[in-house]
């Protein structure tokens, strides 16, 4: 029979059993070895004191105590150490009577709590060494004292081996915990990236759809009023609706293109499309005064895109909540920031406001989205009603990376 295969089968069988099964088997094995070694004399061994019934009882107790070695390692060590001191104090033969003690020392170090267990094992071994040396003071022949030093050395080795096993187990558990923590961190970061991308797409969809619907709503209302009396103006309104819806569809395809790998994507609207945005707003009926208080300078794409979306949302709110009115849009390019200001004068004639407009200030997610865009870039946004009427949006977008300014 192949011994290697048998060993693997036994190992697999033990791994499937509860821990107490192996402890019971180990306790029976240790007890049997200790009792048998005391009963069978060793050739050429000096004739010691015969092992009495009390000596066998000590060997059985120290062996059977191994059953509880995992649950009560300190207690098991105390029992086996006491039995060993009494056994050798009565001048019974060595042989293999110390096997249970070595198992107890190994278990105390391997399943203990580190420093405290090592302290108990060290103090216990020192007490045992003193007791063994005292018991062997009158040993004959003198060379037999070598067994005392063997017991001391074997006790130290058992403790060291147990501590080595415990250290490796602690290192393995710590490594597993770090791996699990790293995995959770990666999962958390991945979820955060997904949430951020979802929020970004939601903002883009909101800005695009809200702006287009607001213009279409105003132009369709105009068309309904002038269709019979002024067909040319109605045709212009329908043309604006067509252009607005076409533009919104293109932007939607560009935004949702991030969900399709390999698709060609149009660039997001940015600073270069602001003039087109102003033109569409004028076509929607707004009287817009566009001011630039300093020469136009190139800005990062993120800043340009945020500026476009803030202007788009502000104009959309005017169209949706006020209707036809005068709006001032001002852009101020400085060395370290882009300042955006959108001010409307409020409703001119409430009785002739287009359908869908109201007198309440902007509400919903539009202003929140604009403020979040600014904060992501290190800027800030203020939106409030003006005492003299109308509404004002002021946004500041830093042109320098956050943390680079002195």
N, C-alpha and C positions, 0 to 999 in steps of 0.2 A: 504494500500500500504506500502511496506517495505521501510522505510526512508533510510536505509543503501544502498539499491540497487539504489534508486533514487540519493543519494549523489554520488555514484560511477559513475552513468551514466552522471550526470552533470559534474563531474570532468573530465571524459574522453572526453566529448564534448568540454569543455574549453581548454583542452590540444591540441585539434586539430585545434583550432581557432588561428588567428593572435593575437599578444599581444594587439593591439589597440582595439579589440573587448571587451576584459575584462576591459580595461581602460574606454571605453565608458559606459559600464554597471555600473562600479563602480562609475563613475562621476554622472550618473543619480540617482543611489541609494543614494549617499551622498547628492546631491542637494535636493532630495525629503525628506530625513530625516531632514535636516536642516530647510527647509521651513516649513514642517509640525510641527516640534517641536516648532517653533516660533509662529505658528498660533494657536496652541491648548494650553490653559492655564493649568498649573499644580495645582491640588488642594492643599490648604494650603500654596501656594507660595505667598510671599509678592507681592503686586501689583506693577510691575515695569512700566517703561515707555513703552507704546504700540509700537510695531514694525511698523515702517513706511514703505512706498514703497522703500525708500532708503535703509532701513535695509534689506528688502527682496532682493533687488538688490545685496547688499554685500554678502548675503548668497548664492545667485545663482552664482555670479562670483566665490566665493571660492570653490563652488562645481563643476562647469563646468571646472575650471582650471585643475582638476584632470585628464582630458583627456590627457594632455601633460606631465604627471608626469614622464614618463620614458625618454622622449626625452629632456625635459627641467626641471630637478628637482629643480635647483636653482631658476629659474623664477617662477615655481609653488609655491615654498615655500615663495618667496617674495610676491606674490599676496595674498596667503592665510593669511600670517602674517599681511600684511597691512590691509586686510579686517577685520581681527580679532581685531586689535588695534582700528580701526575706529568704529567698531560695539560696542565694550565694552566701548569705550570712549563716545559714545552717550547714554550709560546707557540702552541698550537693554538687554533683559533677556538672561541668559546663555543657559539653556536647552541643546540642542545638536548642538549648533551653531559652535562648535569648531571641529567637526568631520573632515572636510576637512583639517584643519591645522594639525591634528595628522597624517592623511594619507600622507600629503606632507612631514612632518618631517621623517616619516618612509621611504618614497621613497628616500629622499635626502641621508639618511645614507646607505640604501640598494643598491642603484644604483649609488652612487657617487664614488669618487676616494680615499676614505679612510680619510687621515688626513685633507685634504682641506675641504671635505664635513662636517666632524665632527666639524671643526672650524667654518664654516658658521652656522651649526645648533646650536652650543653652543652660539655663539655671538647673533644669532637671538633669541634664547630662553631667554637669559639674557635681551635683549631689550624688548621682549614681557613681561617678568615678571615685569620689572620696569614700563612699560606702564599700565599693568593690575593693579598693586598695586596703581599707581597714580589715575587711574580711579575709584578704589574702596575706595579711602580715605574717602569719605563721605557716604559710603554705609550704609543702614539701612534695617533690623537690623544688628548689627555688626557680628553676627555668619555667615551671608551670605558671609563673606570674605573667608570662607572655600572653596568656589567654585574657588576662585582665586588660592589658593594653589593646588587645584585639577588639574586645567589646567596646572600649572607649572610642577607638578609631572607627569601628563600624557604626557606632551611634552618630558620630559626626558626619560620616559619609551619608547615612540614611537621611539626616536632616538636610544636608546640602543638596542631595538629589531631589527631595521633596520641594525645597525652595526653588530649585531650577525649574521643576515642572510648573509650580505656581506662577513663576515669573513669565514663563512662555505663554501660559494660559491668559494671564492678565494682558500681555502684549497683544495676543491674538484678539482678545475681546475689544481692547482699545482700538486696534486697527479696524476691526469690523464696525465699531461705532463711528469712527471717523469716515469710513467708506459710506455708511448709511447717511451720515450727516451731509457728506459731499453730494450724495445722490439726491437727498431732499433739497439741498441748495440749488443743484442744477435744475431739478424739477420746478422749484419756486421761480428761478430766473427765467426758465422757459415759459412758465405761465404768465409771468410779468411781461415778458416780451410779446406774448400773444395778446394779452389784455391791452397793452399799449398800442399794438398795431390795430386791434379791433376798435379802440377808441379813436385812433387817427382816421381810420376809414369812415367811422360814424360821423366824425366832424366834417370830413370832406363831402360825404354824401349829404349831410344836413345843409352845409353852406351852398352846395351846387343846386340841390333840389329846391330849397327854400327861396333862393334868389330867382331861379327860373319861374317857379310857380307864382311868386309875387308879381313879376313883370307880366307874365301871361294873364294873370287875374286882372291887372289894371288894364291891359290892352284889350282883353276880351270885353271888359265893361265899356271901354271907349267905343269899341266896334258896335256893341249893341245900341249905343246912343246915337251914333252918326251914320249907321248903315244906310238908312233911307235918305237922309238929308245931304250928307257929304260922303259919297262913295269913295272919293280919292283918299280922304283921311282914314276911312275904314280899311282901304286896301293897304295903306302904310302900316296901320296897326296890325293887320294880319301878317304882313311881311315881317314885322318885329317879332310877332309870336313865333313865326317859322324859324327865324334866326336864333331866337332865344332857346327854343326847344332843341334845335340842332346842336347848338353850343352845349347845352346841358347834357345831351346824349353823349357827345364826344368826351366831356369831362367825366361822366359816369364810367365810360369804357376805360379811360385812363386810370381812374381810381380803383375800379374793380379788377384791373389788369394784374394787380399784385396777387390775386388769388389764382392766377393761371400761369403756370410755369411755361416759359418760352414764348409767351405772347409779346408782341411789340406794343409798347406803351407810349402814349403821348406824354410829353412833359407836363407837370402840374403847372397851373397858372401862377405867374409870378409878377415881379415888378414891371416886366415888359408889356403885360396885358392890362395895366391900370388905365391907360388911355381908352382902350376898347371898352372897359367896364364903365367908364364915365360916359362914353358915347351911348351905350345901351341904356344907362340910367336917364339920359336926356331924351332918348327915344321913348322911354316909358312915361315921360311927362314931367320929370323933375327939372327945375331950374337950378342947374349946378354951376357953381363958381369954383373952378379948380385952381388952386394956388400952390406954387412951389417957391418957398422963400429963399432957396439957395440952389446953386447948380446941381443937376442930377449927377450922382456918383454911383458907380456899380456897388451893389450890396450882395452879401452872400445869398445863395438860393433859398435857404431856410427863412431868412429875413424877408426876402421878396415875396415868397409864397405866403408867409404870415400876414404881411402888409396887404396883399391882394385880398385874402380871406376876411380880414378885419374890415376893409373898405366895402367888400361885397356884402357882408352881414349887416353893416351899419346902413348902407343904402337900401338893402332889402327891408330892414325894420322901418325905414322911413316910408317906403312904398306901401308896406303892409298896414302900418298903424296910423299914418298921417295922410298919405295920398299926395296929390300935386302940391308942391311947396318949394320954397327956395332952400337950397342946401349948399353949404360951403365945405369944400374938401381941401385941406391944407397938408402938404408934406414938407417937413423941414429936415434936410440932411445936414447933420453936424459931424464933427470928427468921430465921435464915439457913439452916436445914437441916431435912430430915425424916429422922428416925432410925427404922429398921425393925428389929425383933428378933423372930426366930422360933426358939423353943427347944422341942425335944421331949424327953421323959424316957426314950426308948428303949422297947424291946419289953417288955410286961408279962408275957405268957405265950407263949413261943415255940411251945409245943406246940399252941396254938389260933390261931396266926396265919393270916389269910386266905391263900388261894392266891395265889401270885405275889409274896409278900413275902419278904424275906431279911434277913440280919443285916449285910450289907456296907454301907458308907457310900455315899451317892449318888455315881454316876459318870455318864459320858456328857457331853452338851452342856448339861445344865440349868444347872449352876453357872457354866460358862463364859459361857452366855448372860446370866445375871443379872449377872455381873461386867462384861460388855461394856455392858449397859444403864447400869450405874452410871457407868462410865468415859466414855461418850458424853455424859453430863450433868455431868461433872466430879466425880462422887462416887467412892466406893470400897465394896467388899464383902468381908467376911471370912466364910468358911464352914469349920467345923472340928468335929471330934468333941469332946465334953465328957469330962473325966477321970472324972466321976461317972456317965457313961452318957448316951446320947442324942447329939443333934447340934444345932448352933447356927448360925444365919445372922444376921449383922448387916450392914445396908446403911445407908449415909449418902448422901442425895440433897440437894445444895445447892439452896436456893430462889432464890439470887441468881445472875444470869448469870455464867459463868466470866470472870474478869478484871475484875468490877465491885467486888470486895471490896478494901478497903485492905490 
